[in-house]
Amino acid sequence: MRRAIFTLLLLFLWTSGLHAQADFYKGKTIKIIVGFTPGGFYDRWARLLSRMMGKYIPGNPEIIVQNMPGAGGLIAANHVYSVSKPDGLLLGALGYGIYLDQLVGRKEVQYDVIKFHWLGSPERSDQLIYMRADAPYQSIEDMQKAKEPAKCGSTGTAGTDYILARLLEEAFPPLKIHTVLGYPGGSEIDVAVERGEVVCRGMTSAPFFGREPFHSWRKKGFVRVLLVTNQKRDPRASEAPTIYELFEKHKTPEETRRVADVIIRGGDFGRPLVAPPGTSLERVRILREAHAKALQDAELVAEAKKGQMDMEPVSGQELQELAQKIMDQPPRVIERVKKILGN
């Protein structure tokens, strides 16, 4: 008898919780802050998820997207962490490199990546560096020998472009890259490449193989890929060596390789969605489940495939554990990362 009463009580509490969350979200609007300009893959994923997640959240709230570009996603990360209310109505689609700005202690950082509630990511992100084909740098070795460093565009110190440039300088001396900071997003860097303001860019692989102008550029031979961070060569750019091949070729010291791996494997964050600290664990659970279910939605999968948006979903719990692990580094590694990133 007691067991039956206890079971009924649990069922009552569970259904009451569902009704409470449905009542909360019904008629509400969730806003996703994207740390980059419209048109890039962070923005495209946020908008695709905004159209799908709501039907998997009790109360079926509307979800809208707002772009807040700047400093490689750092401005948006600060806003989501410090300004937004932890009520489950404001989320952040942030650059995966934000953990590095915190790791090296940049004064602009107002967040703690461990305290974000990580909801999930639709993909993991390998990186590459592309170069204009008419530039006098056809390989990493050419960049090592060059009298003048190549000019690469960058969104900010948390951007893939900046991070990859500093890593290459550390791993393959005397290579130097002149990084031009301040572009609001990757699309603006690509325009700068077309104009000849800069000749190269470091970026994640998915948009390079998944959208314009890169389809046309590759067909015309306008750019070439100099390097990928994959474990194995990418068949879509089979001529480009992996960074691990280059480590072997140039006899890169083991400690430098370990530090590089901390930086490169941060791409496992992919294109993450987060909720601010203080958000109730029940709403975090609901949002994580909605994110995961949306990524299994047949309509979303079809749209992602049509848009050549690679999918390799990562759960919120996996990202939470990754954030904890990647921030737990020994002092020697942190000092090397600081040196590489110029802090």
C-alpha positions as CSV (number, residue, x, y, z in Angstrom):
1,M,0.0,0.0,0.0
2,R,2.8,2.4,0.9
3,R,4.6,1.6,-2.3
4,A,1.5,2.3,-4.3
5,I,1.0,5.7,-2.6
6,F,4.7,6.5,-3.1
7,T,4.5,5.7,-6.8
8,L,1.3,7.8,-7.2
9,L,3.1,10.7,-5.5
10,L,6.1,10.5,-7.8
11,L,3.7,10.4,-10.8
12,F,1.9,13.4,-9.5
13,L,5.1,15.4,-9.0
14,W,6.4,14.4,-12.4
15,T,3.2,15.5,-14.3
16,S,3.0,18.6,-12.2
17,G,6.6,19.5,-13.3
18,L,5.7,18.9,-16.9
19,H,2.6,21.2,-16.6
20,A,4.7,23.9,-14.8
21,Q,7.3,23.9,-17.6
22,A,4.6,23.9,-20.3
23,D,2.9,26.8,-18.5
24,F,6.2,28.7,-18.3
25,Y,7.2,28.4,-22.0
26,K,3.7,28.7,-23.5
27,G,3.4,32.0,-25.2
28,K,7.1,32.9,-24.5
29,T,9.9,33.6,-26.9
30,I,13.4,32.1,-26.6
31,K,16.2,34.3,-28.1
32,I,19.5,32.7,-29.4
33,I,22.4,35.1,-29.4
34,V,24.9,34.3,-32.2
35,G,28.4,35.6,-31.7
36,F,29.0,36.1,-35.5
37,T,27.5,37.8,-38.5
38,P,24.6,36.4,-40.6
39,G,25.4,33.8,-43.3
40,G,28.1,31.8,-41.6
41,F,27.7,28.3,-40.2
42,Y,27.3,29.4,-36.6
43,D,24.4,31.6,-37.8
44,R,23.0,29.0,-40.2
45,W,22.9,26.3,-37.5
46,A,21.3,28.6,-34.9
47,R,18.6,29.5,-37.4
48,L,17.9,25.9,-38.4
49,L,17.7,24.9,-34.7
50,S,15.5,27.8,-34.0
51,R,12.9,26.5,-36.4
52,M,13.0,23.0,-35.0
53,M,13.7,23.1,-31.3
54,G,10.4,24.8,-30.2
55,K,8.2,21.8,-31.1
56,Y,10.2,19.7,-28.6
57,I,9.9,22.1,-25.7
58,P,6.7,21.9,-23.6
59,G,4.6,24.9,-24.4
60,N,6.1,25.2,-27.9
61,P,7.7,28.6,-27.5
62,E,8.8,30.7,-30.5
63,I,12.6,30.9,-31.0
64,I,14.3,33.8,-32.7
65,V,17.9,34.6,-33.5
66,Q,19.9,37.8,-32.8
67,N,23.4,38.3,-34.1
68,M,26.0,39.9,-31.8
69,P,29.3,39.7,-33.6
70,G,32.7,40.9,-32.4
71,A,36.0,39.7,-31.0
72,G,35.6,36.1,-32.3
73,G,32.4,35.5,-30.3
74,L,33.8,36.9,-27.0
75,I,31.3,39.8,-26.9
76,A,28.3,37.4,-27.2
77,A,29.8,35.1,-24.6
78,N,30.2,37.9,-22.1
79,H,26.6,39.0,-22.8
80,V,25.0,35.6,-22.3
81,Y,27.1,34.9,-19.2
82,S,26.8,38.3,-17.4
83,V,23.8,40.2,-18.8
84,S,21.1,37.7,-19.6
85,K,18.6,36.4,-17.1
86,P,19.1,32.7,-16.2
87,D,15.4,31.9,-17.0
88,G,15.9,29.6,-20.0
89,L,14.7,32.2,-22.4
90,L,18.1,33.4,-23.7
91,L,20.7,31.1,-25.1
92,G,24.1,31.6,-26.8
93,A,25.5,30.1,-30.0
94,L,29.1,30.8,-29.2
95,G,32.5,30.3,-30.9
96,Y,34.2,27.1,-29.7
97,G,37.4,29.1,-29.1
98,I,36.1,31.1,-26.2
99,Y,37.7,28.7,-23.7
100,L,41.1,29.7,-25.0
101,D,40.6,33.4,-24.1
102,Q,39.7,32.3,-20.6
103,L,42.6,29.8,-20.3
104,V,45.2,32.4,-21.1
105,G,43.5,35.0,-18.8
106,R,42.5,37.7,-21.2
107,K,41.2,40.7,-19.2
108,E,38.2,41.1,-21.5
109,V,36.7,37.7,-20.4
110,Q,33.8,38.0,-18.1
111,Y,32.6,34.4,-18.2
112,D,33.6,31.0,-17.0
113,V,33.1,28.2,-19.6
114,I,32.7,25.6,-16.8
115,K,29.7,27.5,-15.4
116,F,27.9,27.7,-18.7
117,H,25.2,25.0,-19.2
118,W,26.3,23.4,-22.4
119,L,23.2,22.2,-24.4
120,G,24.8,20.4,-27.3
121,S,26.4,20.9,-30.8
122,P,25.4,19.6,-34.2
123,E,29.0,18.8,-35.2
124,R,32.6,18.6,-34.3
125,S,35.0,21.0,-36.0
126,D,38.2,20.3,-37.8
127,Q,40.1,23.3,-39.1
128,L,42.1,24.3,-42.2
129,I,44.0,27.2,-43.5
130,Y,43.4,28.3,-47.1
131,M,45.5,30.6,-49.2
132,R,44.9,32.5,-52.5
133,A,46.5,30.5,-55.2
134,D,48.2,33.5,-56.7
135,A,50.0,34.3,-53.4
136,P,53.6,33.3,-53.1
137,Y,52.9,30.8,-50.4
138,Q,52.1,27.4,-51.9
139,S,53.0,25.4,-48.7
140,I,53.9,25.7,-45.1
141,E,57.5,25.5,-46.2
142,D,57.0,28.5,-48.5
143,M,55.6,30.5,-45.5
144,Q,58.7,29.5,-43.5
145,K,61.0,30.9,-46.2
146,A,59.1,34.0,-47.0
147,K,60.7,37.4,-46.4
148,E,57.3,39.0,-45.8
149,P,54.7,37.2,-43.7
150,A,51.4,36.3,-45.3
151,K,48.5,38.5,-44.3
152,C,45.6,36.5,-42.8
153,G,42.2,37.9,-41.7
154,S,40.7,37.3,-38.3
155,T,37.6,38.0,-36.3
156,G,39.4,38.2,-33.0
157,T,41.6,36.3,-30.5
158,A,39.0,33.6,-29.9
159,G,38.5,33.0,-33.6
160,T,39.8,29.9,-35.4
161,D,41.7,32.2,-37.8
162,Y,43.8,33.8,-35.0
163,I,44.3,30.6,-33.0
164,L,45.5,28.6,-36.0
165,A,47.9,31.3,-37.1
166,R,49.6,31.5,-33.7
167,L,49.8,27.7,-33.5
168,L,51.5,27.5,-36.9
169,E,54.1,30.1,-35.8
170,E,54.9,28.1,-32.7
171,A,55.1,24.7,-34.3
172,F,56.9,25.6,-37.5
173,P,59.4,28.4,-36.9
174,P,60.5,30.7,-38.5
175,L,57.1,30.9,-40.1
176,K,55.3,34.2,-39.4
177,I,51.7,35.3,-40.2
178,H,50.6,39.0,-40.1
179,T,47.1,38.7,-38.6
180,V,44.6,41.5,-39.5
181,L,42.1,41.6,-36.6
182,G,38.7,43.2,-36.4
183,Y,36.6,41.6,-39.1
184,P,33.0,41.0,-37.7
185,G,32.7,37.6,-39.3
186,G,34.1,35.0,-41.6
187,S,32.1,36.2,-44.6
188,E,33.8,39.6,-44.3
189,I,37.2,38.0,-44.3
190,D,36.3,36.1,-47.5
191,V,35.4,39.4,-49.1
192,A,38.7,40.8,-48.0
193,V,40.5,37.8,-49.6
194,E,38.7,38.5,-52.9
195,R,39.7,42.1,-52.7
196,G,43.3,41.2,-51.9
197,E,43.3,43.0,-48.5
198,V,44.5,39.6,-47.0
199,V,45.5,36.4,-48.8
200,C,44.6,33.7,-46.3
201,R,42.3,32.6,-43.5
202,G,42.1,29.9,-40.9
203,M,38.6,28.4,-40.5
204,T,36.6,25.3,-39.7
205,S,36.3,22.8,-42.5
206,A,32.5,22.5,-42.7
207,P,31.8,25.9,-44.2
208,F,34.8,25.7,-46.6
209,F,33.3,22.5,-48.1
210,G,29.7,23.5,-47.6
211,R,28.9,26.9,-49.0
212,E,29.8,29.7,-51.4
213,P,32.1,31.4,-52.2
214,F,34.3,28.3,-51.6
215,H,32.5,26.0,-54.1
216,S,33.2,28.5,-56.9
217,W,36.7,29.3,-55.6
218,R,37.8,25.7,-55.6
219,K,36.4,25.1,-59.1
220,K,38.2,28.2,-60.4
221,G,41.4,27.3,-58.6
222,F,41.3,30.7,-56.7
223,V,42.4,29.2,-53.4
224,R,44.3,26.2,-52.1
225,V,44.3,24.4,-48.8
226,L,47.7,24.4,-47.1
227,L,46.9,22.3,-44.1
228,V,44.1,20.5,-42.2
229,T,43.9,19.6,-38.5
230,N,42.2,16.3,-39.1
231,Q,43.8,13.1,-37.8
232,K,43.8,11.9,-41.5
233,R,43.9,13.7,-44.8
234,D,40.5,15.1,-45.9
235,P,39.6,13.5,-49.2
236,R,38.0,16.8,-50.3
237,A,41.4,18.4,-50.1
238,S,43.7,15.4,-50.4
239,E,46.7,17.5,-51.5
240,A,46.7,19.2,-48.1
241,P,48.8,17.5,-45.4
242,T,47.5,17.1,-41.8
243,I,49.2,19.1,-39.1
244,Y,50.2,15.8,-37.6
245,E,52.1,14.9,-40.8
246,L,53.9,18.2,-40.6
247,F,54.8,17.6,-36.9
248,E,56.6,14.5,-38.0
249,K,58.2,16.1,-41.1
250,H,59.5,19.1,-39.1
251,K,60.3,17.1,-36.0
252,T,58.2,19.3,-33.8
253,P,59.1,18.9,-30.1
254,E,56.7,16.6,-28.1
255,E,55.7,19.3,-25.6
256,T,54.7,21.6,-28.5
257,R,52.6,18.8,-30.0
258,R,50.8,18.3,-26.7
259,V,50.1,22.0,-26.3
260,A,48.9,22.0,-30.0
261,D,46.5,19.2,-29.3
262,V,44.9,21.1,-26.4
263,I,44.2,23.9,-28.9
264,I,43.2,21.8,-31.9
265,R,40.9,19.4,-30.0
266,G,38.9,22.3,-28.7
267,G,37.2,22.0,-32.1
268,D,35.3,19.1,-30.5
269,F,33.0,21.8,-29.0
270,G,31.9,22.3,-32.6
271,R,29.1,25.0,-32.8
272,P,27.8,24.8,-29.3
273,L,24.6,26.2,-27.8
274,V,24.7,27.2,-24.2
275,A,22.5,28.6,-21.4
276,P,23.7,31.1,-18.8
277,P,24.8,29.9,-15.3
278,G,22.0,29.8,-12.8
279,T,19.5,28.4,-15.3
280,S,17.4,25.8,-13.4
281,L,18.5,22.2,-14.0
282,E,15.0,21.2,-15.1
283,R,15.0,23.8,-17.9
284,V,18.6,22.8,-18.8
285,R,17.3,19.2,-19.1
286,I,14.4,20.3,-21.3
287,L,16.6,22.4,-23.5
288,R,19.2,19.6,-23.9
289,E,16.5,17.1,-24.8
290,A,14.9,19.5,-27.3
291,H,18.3,20.2,-28.9
292,A,19.0,16.4,-29.2
293,K,15.6,15.7,-30.6
294,A,15.8,18.5,-33.1
295,L,19.0,17.1,-34.5
296,Q,17.2,13.8,-35.1
297,D,14.2,15.5,-36.8
298,A,13.9,14.3,-40.4
299,E,13.2,17.8,-41.7
300,L,16.3,19.3,-40.0
301,V,18.5,16.4,-41.3
302,A,17.2,16.9,-44.8
303,E,17.8,20.7,-44.7
304,A,21.3,20.2,-43.2
305,K,22.1,17.7,-46.0
306,K,20.8,20.1,-48.6
307,G,22.9,22.9,-47.2
308,Q,26.0,20.6,-47.0
309,M,26.1,21.1,-43.3
310,D,28.0,18.2,-41.8
311,M,26.4,16.5,-38.8
312,E,28.1,14.8,-35.9
313,P,26.0,15.7,-32.9
314,V,27.6,16.1,-29.5
315,S,25.4,16.0,-26.4
316,G,25.3,18.7,-23.8
317,Q,26.7,16.4,-21.1
318,E,29.6,15.5,-23.4
319,L,30.3,19.2,-23.8
320,Q,30.0,19.9,-20.1
321,E,32.6,17.2,-19.4
322,L,34.9,18.5,-22.2
323,A,34.8,22.1,-20.8
324,Q,35.8,20.7,-17.4
325,K,38.6,18.6,-18.9
326,I,40.0,21.2,-21.2
327,M,40.2,23.9,-18.6
328,D,42.1,21.6,-16.2
329,Q,45.6,22.0,-17.5
330,P,48.9,22.1,-15.7
331,P,50.6,25.4,-15.3
332,R,53.4,24.6,-17.9
333,V,50.8,23.9,-20.6
334,I,48.9,27.1,-19.8
335,E,52.1,29.1,-20.0
336,R,52.8,27.6,-23.4
337,V,49.3,28.3,-24.6
338,K,49.7,31.9,-23.4
339,K,52.9,32.2,-25.3
340,I,51.3,30.9,-28.5
341,L,48.3,33.1,-28.3
342,G,50.3,36.2,-27.5
343,N,49.2,36.9,-23.9
